Amino acid sequence: MPPQLPNSPSSRRTFSACRIPCPHASCNQLVQNPTWLETPSIIASQFYILLRVNQLLAGDICDADRHPIDASAIPPPVSDKSADDWGPYGDKLRFETAEFIFQNAELSGGEVDQLCELWGRSLRSDGGGALPPFTDCNDLYKTIDATEVGDVQWDSFTLKYSGECPSTGDIPPWMDIPYDFWFRPAYSLVERQLSNTDFDGEFDYTPYRDFTGENEERRYENFMSGDWAWMQADKIAVDPSMHGSTFVPIILGSDKTTVSVATGQNDYWPVYLSIGNTHNNVRRAHRNAVELLAFLAIPKAAKKYTDNPLFRRFKKQLFHAAMTRILASLKAGMTTPQLMKCPDRHFRRIIFGIGPYIADYPEQVLISGIVQNWCGRCLAFPNDLDGGGAPRTKEFTDALIDELPLGVIWDEWGVDANVVPFTDDFPRADIRQLLAPDILHQLIKGTFKDHLVEWVGKYLELSYGKAGAKERLVDIDRRIASAPPFPGLRRFPDGRGFSQWTGNDSKALMKVYLPAIEGHVPDDVVRTFRAFLEFCYITRQNVITDKTLNELKDALQRFHQYREVFRDIGVRPDGFSLPRQHSLTHYEVLIRLFGALNGLCTSITESKHITAVKKPWRRSSKHNALGQILRMNQRLSQLAAARADFEARGMLPPSHRAYVGPPSDAPQFPGHRPATAARNTPGNSDAAEEENEEGVDREEDENAGIVDERPGLAHSDVVLARCPARNRAKTSQALAIELGIPLLPSLVAHFLAEQLHPDPQPARPSLRPFTGHIKVFNSAVATFVAPSDPSGIGSMRREHIHVVPSWRRGLARYDCVFVSTDDTQEGMLGMEVARVYCFFSFIHTDGQTFPCALVHWFDRIIDVPDELTGMWMVAPSFLEDGSHNLAVVHIDSIIRCAHLLPIFGKENVPTLVHCHNSLDVYRAFYVNRFADYHTYELTS
């Protein structure tokens, strides 16, 4: 519980909403300037940054005949085609129609036929004789199939068992079955990614090491900033003929997925490919940076054969033989540079290399050839994984196989000597050193959901019996359900009591679980969760420094220290030798090797499943669906490649617009734009109730806030909704009556005095209470750069701040926000938390428009985070007469939404408390630093 709540409000600096000129060359925009939300170029101008690039593999440009050319040479044109050559589409209308029907609307063939027929009838009724863009679905498909760019054809091969069969009795059917593998040439996919001009500016042509600060602190961000790419370049550069070439690491990932259990066990095993040169934000946003490479066969057998050692060995060998063949087209390019065009349109000599492999633990066992429950990266024993061990290497494994019996290698070293990893067939590749971290399965689903949450339930049962544990779990569920709404936060009306957990459920529960268990479990259990959550949130950061790595090590040390409470209370009497928890010990090394880990995670491949497997399967006839899935993926690739080609030739506007803040004609001071001048913001509605793929409300879907724009400026920008609310007050006096705040006109006058005279003066002129006309808005939109969270290609997110007397025809909703009050301080010391009661705008006598928010301040209970949870504590601020401490602030002082969670203490949650009234019922709150990764970094 917090100490005694403050009785008087803390002092708050007046915040001027003035904007400063943008420091970017040739930009005439005005921007906000809170110090922690500046652009990368501003940061570069204030702090010393040094990039050390690998000089031997420097990515030198050349001409089409491989002759070196000057680095300042003008690149060749994107295409020899004319600016009006739309290929098989003929014109812009037909291409955009094809893209809309097939890619965006995802219409079935029958629906396309119906649409074309209705479209044709509509045109004929006008008597003009015009025809629709397509006559039917076959016409549409034929046109897309004729697209030359992006047309990487599918191929296949068949493998079957070739070992000894039983000399007597029946031969198991799996020995006679041919297994089909479908793939696209990896060489062609890499060539297409390299030539994608959409990646220009977000592509690294050489390994580099990034240092910042006077002490040259190392920074790890994109893949090529890690040590692995640098070390590979050093190995390649031993051959002088490789000097000046560009190293292209091939990142692979695979993950089995089930598309439908109801209609039968429809399993698919896709393999994905990306290249390490593209920046992490591009890979996370996909944008054709993650390609579907292959579909692997899934050998199945009758139940009596599933545990047969021979069958299990065959499945492993089949996988590795298939991967060797699928990647065969790249092998020559691993020793001989290949001439390819790059995103900047220049030619370079490219050298390939097998890079990290993204997979969950069961597939890591398969691809690394280890025994279950052993670590794929080190030689730690399964009964003492955290005791650590030397790194696994190909050389050491080969020595074991040469010297020891197979059974000894299996039992004492955790190696399946019958499996030869596919990487052994390629130069400079060792899968044991290429296993990528798996944040989703190792941290979120594994350690958090399967371990820690389950252990809390077991602790409660051991301590209070089944009945007592059930009572406390019910209260924990009520606490979870009472969490106020927050953009991207999935609500749990029934707590954590759902039958089928998804990765998104686990991620959402992580955000609200810590305060929910406080008071029901020992403090060391709370500290265990806090340390683990801090570890998770650090690993997801977009930029990690040496300082961050020290924080990561500290969090891991505290996690190992405090989790011992579960051993002491009898939940884990045998200790913690668990592969997924053991994997945490490798994260520091993996960051140093591969850069920030949010660019290498199974969440990337799992999200790719939706567009590459699940949606195409739903659109298929379900009969022999794989062929239809392959065709749909090829057509989607052709449409995407066609769009990139048309954009590069200037025939279409860029699909990733540059977000540059307020309009260029905005006055400099102080009201910079009309309140209704909000940009086109998808879903900018007070009650958008769409659902995502999992049937979750888009308001609660963290992916709904993705902004697919490249930021011209990286800053937080908040604008009012497009249209004022209907049936709301039209004057400040009427609004004062509506809200029950008689002093509102005086608060507006005080706000005007601060805005018109921002510099402190001995006697700031006082203004009469404002009684003019106003426009009231039910929401505002905050747009900000959040590269550690799900975001678009420009690392931008957008969220709605809701302030409505009736949310979706129910109770009122008044969101909380962070307000900038002192831009000389960082983190929470430079911000205040406030609850917004109303958004409105008005025009002053000189014609300036002021977009404003009426807020109720919250006071920090103490000026440091809570020792137990690590979260700041706040309470509603009241004046000496007991009235709310209110203020009118300029909307530019708002940074984004803030999420508050009640401090429950040891009291049970009353049954009448729910998510829409918990902010009114409780008097003390935690500022939820785990609401999302951006909030974690903002409040740290």
Helices and strands as residue ranges (DSSP letters): E 20-21, E 30-31, G 35-37, H 40-46, E 49-53, E 61-62, G 87-89, H 92-98, I 99-104, H 109-125, H 137-145, E 155-159, G 173-175, E 179-183, H 186-194, G 197-199, E 208-212, E 217-220, G 223-225, H 227-236, G 240-242, E 246-254, E 257-260, E 266-268, E 270-275, H 280-284, E 291-295, G 303-305, H 309-326, H 328-331, G 332-334, E 338-341, E 347-358, H 361-368, G 385-387, H 394-403, H 406-413, G 422-425, G 431-433, I 439-453, H 454-481, H 503-517, H 523-539, E 544-545, H 546-562, H 564-568, H 579-582, G 583-586, H 587-594, G 597-599, H 602-609, I 610-614, H 615-619, H 625-648, E 658-659, G 698-700, G 702-705, E 706-707, E 710-711, E 717-720, H 732-739, H 744-756, E 775-777, E 779-785, E 796-804, G 807-809, E 813-814, E 816-820, G 827-830, E 831-843, E 849-860, E 873-876, E 886-890, G 891-893, E 894-898, E 900-902, H 918-921, E 925-927, H 933-939
